[in-house]
């Protein structure tokens, strides 16, 4: 079983405007609602690819109920802890001439509720995959990822981490199967400017020496590069289609990589499928559908 943890899920409210002017009433041209959170996005793309997963984490209030109902409607198994207070986040994605985001903080999670999550971690068995992705609410301790991973010590669980800064670095001692930093995150981790492919390779090598087995570095509009555990390097570009939204694109790449490796145990195919999923979401309004993923995958494989 694949488990995805989203500690701070959300409903993403996307508004489209011809232009945005601060200080006045602005009228939208279109609006969309999507459930969000990096782990949840991974579960949604896995479902599109025919791979079962269980989404766990925390939900609260009417927004939390809506998130769970939407996942269940997609056929995704859920086992969230319902918090007593607050509501799950509503994040605002503003798309005018420029793309801006306003991300909420999320509800308060107390020690007792976090302990409930840790007990759920105990159900993860040898051979399972755990994806921990995204931010943590500011009411939770900074070592929350480490406390989760500590519960898995001694078990043969494939760990995937998609997080930034210390959340990522402090998780490396647990030897994750996959991490996916971007160029900016590499720069922040190592305190250096990412000026060339050589620097990227050096940084990825350091992350592997710190414990990561496979490292995908997202390069934004320039594609991505995989440094696998066998010292092979795979590069991918971006297809020449109109980018509609980059929200969830990185999560889609992670899901595609997991699905591809689950099916074939082949890193090259896993990276290609991950690239297809990431591109397909960037070219879609919301997360990619199976139809769009297959379309992009066929284009990548025929190049």
C-alpha positions in Angstrom: 0.0 0.0 0.0 1.1 3.6 -0.7 0.3 6.0 2.1 0.4 9.8 1.6 0.6 12.2 4.5 -0.7 15.7 4.2 -0.4 17.5 7.5 -1.9 20.7 6.3 -4.4 20.0 3.5 -6.4 22.8 1.8 -9.0 23.8 -0.6 -7.4 25.9 -3.3 -9.6 28.7 -4.6 -8.3 29.9 -7.9 -9.5 33.2 -9.4 -8.8 34.4 -12.9 -8.8 38.1 -13.7 -7.8 40.2 -16.7 -5.8 42.4 -14.4 -5.5 43.0 -10.6 -5.4 46.5 -9.0 -4.8 46.7 -5.3 -7.2 48.9 -3.3 -10.3 48.6 -5.5 -12.9 45.9 -6.2 -11.7 43.5 -8.8 -14.0 41.3 -10.8 -13.1 37.7 -11.7 -13.5 36.2 -15.2 -13.5 32.6 -13.9 -13.2 30.7 -10.6 -12.2 27.2 -9.7 -12.0 25.1 -6.6 -9.6 22.2 -6.1 -8.7 20.2 -3.0 -5.0 20.6 -2.3 -2.0 19.7 -0.3 1.0 17.9 -1.7 0.3 14.5 -0.4 -3.3 14.7 -1.5 -2.2 15.7 -5.0 0.1 12.6 -5.1 -2.9 10.4 -4.1 -5.1 12.0 -6.8 -2.5 11.4 -9.6 -1.9 7.9 -8.4 -5.6 7.2 -8.7 -5.6 8.5 -12.2 -2.8 6.0 -13.0 -4.8 3.1 -11.4 -2.6 2.9 -8.3 -4.3 2.7 -4.9 -3.2 4.8 -2.0 -4.5 5.8 1.4 -4.5 9.5 2.3 -3.9 10.4 5.9 -3.2 13.5 7.9 -5.5 16.1 9.6 -8.7 17.7 8.5 -10.9 20.2 10.3 -14.3 21.9 9.9 -16.5 22.2 6.9 -13.5 22.5 4.6 -12.0 19.4 6.0 -15.2 17.5 5.4 -15.3 18.7 1.8 -11.7 17.5 1.3 -12.5 14.0 2.5 -15.7 13.8 0.5 -13.9 14.8 -2.7 -11.2 12.2 -2.2 -13.7 9.5 -1.5 -15.6 10.5 -4.6 -12.4 9.9 -6.5 -12.2 6.4 -5.1 -9.3 7.3 -2.8 -9.2 5.7 0.6 -8.9 8.2 3.5 -8.0 7.9 7.2 -7.7 11.5 8.4 -7.8 12.6 12.0 -10.6 15.1 12.4 -9.5 18.0 14.6 -11.9 19.5 17.1 -11.1 23.1 16.4 -10.6 25.3 13.3 -11.0 24.6 9.6 -8.7 23.1 7.0 -7.0 25.8 4.9 -8.5 27.8 2.1 -5.6 29.0 -0.2 -6.1 31.7 -2.8 -4.5 31.4 -6.2 -4.7 34.7 -8.0 -4.1 34.6 -11.8 -4.0 37.9 -13.6 -1.1 39.2 -15.6 1.1 37.6 -12.9 0.4 34.5 -10.8 0.2 35.0 -7.0 -0.7 32.9 -4.0 -2.0 33.5 -0.5 -1.6 30.4 1.6 -3.4 30.1 5.0 -1.8 28.8 8.2 -4.1 25.9 8.9 -5.7 24.7 12.1 -4.1 24.1 15.5 -2.9 20.6 16.1 -2.3 19.6 19.7 0.1 17.0 21.1 -2.7 14.5 21.7 -3.8 14.8 18.0 -0.3 14.4 16.7 0.1 11.3 18.9 -3.0 9.9 17.1 -1.2 10.3 13.8 1.9 8.6 15.1 -0.2 5.6 16.1 -1.6 5.4 12.6 2.0 5.3 11.3 2.3 2.0 13.1 0.0 0.3 10.6 2.5 0.8 7.8 4.1 -2.5 7.0 7.2 -3.9 5.2 7.0 -3.3 1.5 4.7 -0.3 1.8 5.5 3.2 0.5 5.1 6.4 2.6 5.0 9.8 0.9 5.4 12.8 3.3 4.9 16.1 1.4 4.4 19.7 2.1 4.5 22.2 5.0 3.6 21.6 8.6 1.2 23.9 10.5 3.0 26.4 12.6 1.5 24.9 15.7 3.4 21.6 15.2 7.0 21.0 16.3 9.8 21.5 13.8 10.8 17.9 14.1 7.4 16.5 13.1 8.8 14.7 10.0 11.5 13.1 12.1 9.1 11.9 14.7 7.0 10.3 12.0 10.0 8.6 10.3 11.3 7.5 13.7 8.2 5.3 14.0 9.3 3.4 10.9 12.8 2.5 12.0 13.5 -1.2 11.5 10.8 -1.6 8.8 11.4 -2.0 5.1 9.3 1.0 4.0 10.0 3.1 0.9 10.0 6.7 2.0 9.4 9.7 -0.3 10.0 13.2 1.0 8.9 16.3 -0.8 9.6 19.2 1.5 11.9 22.3 1.8 14.8 23.4 3.9 15.3 21.7 7.3 12.2 19.5 6.9 14.1 17.8 4.0 17.6 18.0 5.4 16.7 16.6 8.8 14.8 13.6 7.1 17.9 12.5 5.1 19.3 10.3 7.9 16.3 8.0 7.4 17.6 7.3 3.9 14.5 8.2 1.8 13.9 6.4 -1.5 13.2 9.7 -3.3 13.4 13.4 -2.7 12.5 16.3 -5.1 14.1 19.6 -4.4 14.0 22.4 -6.9 16.9 24.8 -7.8 15.8 27.4 -5.3 15.7 24.8 -2.5 19.1 23.5 -3.4 20.4 27.1 -3.2 18.9 27.6 0.3 20.1 24.2 1.6 23.7 24.7 0.5 24.0 28.5 0.6 25.2 28.7 -3.0 24.0 30.1 -6.3 22.9 27.4 -8.7 24.7 28.6 -11.9 25.3 25.4 -13.9 24.5 21.7 -14.4 27.8 21.0 -12.6 26.7 22.8 -9.4 23.3 20.9 -9.6 25.1 17.6 -9.8 27.4 18.5 -6.9 24.5 19.4 -4.7 22.5 16.3 -5.7 25.6 14.2 -4.9 25.8 15.8 -1.4 22.2 15.0 -0.8 22.8 11.4 -1.7 25.8 11.3 0.6 23.5 12.6 3.3 21.2 9.7 2.8 18.9 10.1 -0.2 18.8 7.2 -2.7 17.3 9.0 -5.6 17.2 12.8 -6.2 15.0 14.6 -8.7 15.9 18.2 -9.1 13.1 20.3 -10.6 14.3 23.0 -13.0 11.0 24.8 -13.6 10.7 25.8 -17.3 13.9 23.9 -18.1 12.5 20.5 -17.0 14.1 18.2 -14.4 17.0 15.9 -13.8 17.1 12.6 -12.0 20.2 11.3 -10.1 19.4 7.7 -9.4 20.9 5.4 -6.8 23.0 3.6 -9.5 24.8 6.8 -10.4 22.9 7.3 -13.6 21.7 10.7 -14.7 18.5 11.3 -16.6 17.3 14.6 -18.0 14.0 15.8 -19.3 12.8 19.0 -20.9 9.4 20.6 -21.1 7.1 20.1 -24.1 6.1 23.1 -26.1 2.5 23.5 -24.9 0.8 26.4 -23.2 1.3 26.3 -19.4 -2.0 26.8 -17.7 -0.9 26.4 -14.1 2.1 25.0 -12.3 0.2 24.2 -9.1 0.6 20.5 -8.3 3.0 19.9 -11.2 5.8 18.8 -8.9 3.5 16.6 -6.9 2.3 15.0 -10.1 5.9 14.2 -11.1 6.4 12.5 -7.7 3.3 10.4 -8.2 4.2 9.5 -11.7 7.7 8.4 -10.6 6.3 6.3 -7.8 3.7 4.7 -10.1 6.3 4.0 -12.9 8.7 2.4 -10.5 6.0 0.3 -8.8 5.1 -1.1 -12.3 8.5 -1.6 -13.7 11.3 -1.2 -11.1 13.0 0.8 -13.9 14.2 4.3 -13.0 14.3 5.5 -16.6 10.6 4.7 -17.2 9.7 6.0 -13.8 11.3 9.3 -14.6 9.6 9.5 -18.0 6.2 8.8 -16.5 6.9 11.3 -13.7 7.9 13.9 -16.3 4.7 13.2 -18.3 2.5 13.6 -15.2 4.2 16.9 -14.2 3.9 18.3 -17.7 0.3 17.1 -18.0 -0.7 19.0 -14.9 1.1 22.1 -16.0 -0.9 22.0 -19.2 -4.2 21.5 -17.4 -6.6 23.4 -15.2 -6.2 21.5 -12.0 -4.5 18.1 -11.7 -4.0 16.1 -14.9 -6.4 13.4 -16.1 -5.3 10.0 -17.2 -6.1 11.0 -20.8 -3.8 14.0 -20.7 -1.0 12.0 -19.0 -1.2 9.3 -21.7 -1.1 12.0 -24.4 2.0 13.6 -23.0 3.7 10.2 -22.3 3.2 9.2 -25.9 4.8 12.5 -27.0 7.8 12.0 -24.7 8.3 8.4 -25.7 8.2 9.3 -29.4 10.8 12.1 -29.1 
